[in-house]
Structure formats: C-alpha cells, structure tokens
Amino acid sequence: MTNLTKIAWDDTVLPFQLDRSDIRGRVARLDGVLDRILTQHRYPPAVEALVAEAALLTALIGQTIKLRWKLSLQIRGDGPVRIIATDYYAPSADGASARIRAWASYDAERVHPAAPGFAQIGEGYFAILLDQGAGNVPYQGITPLSGGSLSACAETYFAQSEQLPTRFALSFGRSTLPGESEHWRAGGVMLQHMPKASAPITSDGGSGEGGLLAAEDILDGEEGENWSRANLLLDTVEELELIGPQLAPTDLLVRLFHEEVPRVFDAQSVQFGCSCSSDKVRDSLSIYSAKDIGHMTTDDGIVTADCQFCGAHYEFDPATLGFEATRAPDDGE
C-alpha cells in the first residue's frame, strides 16, 4: 500500500479549498524532481537545504497562479550564498506536467557547513517574477529578506505586495525507504486567504519585521478568526506527514482540516525541466563583438557554455557567434 501511495502522489501539487474559512491551499510532494535538482550538483548541506526549500515554494506558488508561461523565484544576498534561482513552467497543454528547475551560486570558501543556510544569504531581497510570454510585460515583486527562512520571506511577499495572507509549512531532507537508496524528499502545505475587495491602509506600516505587512494587518473580525483557526490546525502537522509517502495528501487534509470542510481539485503533476538550448545560448552571445568572443575562446579554439540548472554542456565555433559572426552555424553544432 505504501508503494502505491508513493507512486500516486510523488511530484504532484494538489489544490484544495477550505469552504468554511474562505481559504485556498496547496499540498505539494516532490521526490524525483528534487532529487534531480540536487544530485547533479555538489552543494554544501546548507545550500542544499535552501535550494530544496526554494524548489518546494516554487511548486506551491506556481500552481496558484493562472500562468501561461513562467514564474521564477530569485533570492539574492551579500553573504556566502549569493543567488538562489528557480523557474516554474506552466503545463504546455491540458494533462501535461509543469516543469521546475533550480540553481544556487555560492562562495565555497565562505559557506559554513554547520551554520543555518538562511543566515548565510546575508542582506538582500526575495523576488517573484512572472512572465506570461510574448506580448506581455513581465511583472516583478520584491521584498527584503526577513523572518529567518525563505518560507517567511514568501509569506511577507504575499502580505506586502499582494495583500494576501499566506502561510507555508514545509519539510524536506534525505529519505531512505526499505529496499530503496537514499534520495531527497520534500512536502509542504500552503494556505492563502482569498483576495479581499479592499486593500489595507499601509501609511503607518505593518506589524512585521521592518514595518512590513503581516496577515494580522490585513484580516480582522470573522476573517481574522478563520485565518487564525486554520493556522492553529496547520501547526499540528508533523514533518513526516508532510513528506509522506505513508500519508496521501487527501488524508492529510482530512486529518488537519476536517472541520473546515476541505474540498480538493485535480492534482497537477510536476517534473524536472530545463529550457536551455544551443540556440538560446547563441542568442545570449549575439550582443558581443568578435573581440569579446575572442576572449571567451579556449585554447582549443572553441567557446563553451554550461547550463547552471541542468548541467548541459555546449560547444561553439567562435566564428559563428556574436554580431560580427563570419559564418552560419552548422546544423549539428
């Protein structure tokens, strides 16, 4: 029974709604996706944990938005962990899987293996970028890093930028099941109050860190009571319940929120996916002169590029690159 549940629910995001409380949510389980993201890199443990958290947040947030192309998270700081970047690509057709990729840049000499990862990002920002594709202007929302975790940053972002009270409960780590090799697993629940008709007054700032808005600044009265009750119920969740695979997301929702009348919708499958290609690399180099391309050329007479997300390796004839290219690329290049 355990194996059947695992097969059914890994690498999925299950939307739900709490009809009694006017709250929507998502339950995410990442297994193969996260394992693929992390095992192709040799990140220090602190960086691995940050990438796992960012990937899980991306899966949960991406599924809440009416997305036609891509949602991205970017976390940048002045500490040893410089960048964490993720992308969520919307399904290309009904029934298709969404795709996720993630990557981190860090200073290996400065990262402390035993220190909490979030503290090693330093001062910086948390951003959500929304790109609906050709013909649409990309949207970017930014909030300062705060709250002690990427999850807290995401909660602050939704309160501050969207006036949507939001809560995340996440768990991730290496797991070993009987008869299986060690691999990464992650699971989480996202709660979000449905949008209100009017925005809060923000002239005096919020009650969050640095005067940023928090849920209690947006909701009051019955709505505030409903939100507090749902959060108290979510506080009872255990890490193993989030990760699974013994407990299906539908059973988890009943266990946590049966009094709130949870209603589930169709689950969305997710898989690892990268959008890199030789054509895109070539396009990114089209702004450089022949002199610039010459500086990029190796002793072997080629220009190389590696995708930070998936590890793909590309090699080019320098004569085919830049705006001063002297010949067209070969089809096989």
Sequence and secondary structure as in RCSB ss.txt:
>XXXX:A:sequence
MTNLTKIAWDDTVLPFQLDRSDIRGRVARLDGVLDRILTQHRYPPAVEALVAEAALLTALIGQTIKLRWKLSLQI
RGDGPVRIIATDYYAPSADGASARIRAWASYDAERVHPAAPGFAQIGEGYFAILLDQGAGNVPYQGITPLSGGSL
SACAETYFAQSEQLPTRFALSFGRSTLPGESEHWRAGGVMLQHMPKASAPITSDGGSGEGGLLAAEDILDGEEGE
NWSRANLLLDTVEELELIGPQLAPTDLLVRLFHEEVPRVFDAQSVQFGCSCSSDKVRDSLSIYSAKDIGHMTTDD
GIVTADCQFCGAHYEFDPATLGFEATRAPDDGE
>XXXX:A:secstr
 HHHHHHHHTTEEEEEEETTTTEEEEEEEESHHHHHHHHTS   HHHHHHHHHHHHHHHHHHTTS  SSEEEEEE
EESSSEEEEEEEEE  SSTT  EEEEEEEEE TTT  TTS TGGGT SEEEEEEEE  TTS  EEEEEE  TTSH
HHHHHHHHHHHH   EEEEEEEEEE  TTS  EEEEEEEEEEE   SS    TT  SSGGG   HHHH  HHHHH
HHHHHHHHHTT  HHHHH SSS HHHHHHHHHGGG EEE   EEEEE     HHHHHHHTTTS HHHHHHH  TT
S EEEE TTT  EEEE GGGSSTT  S   TT 
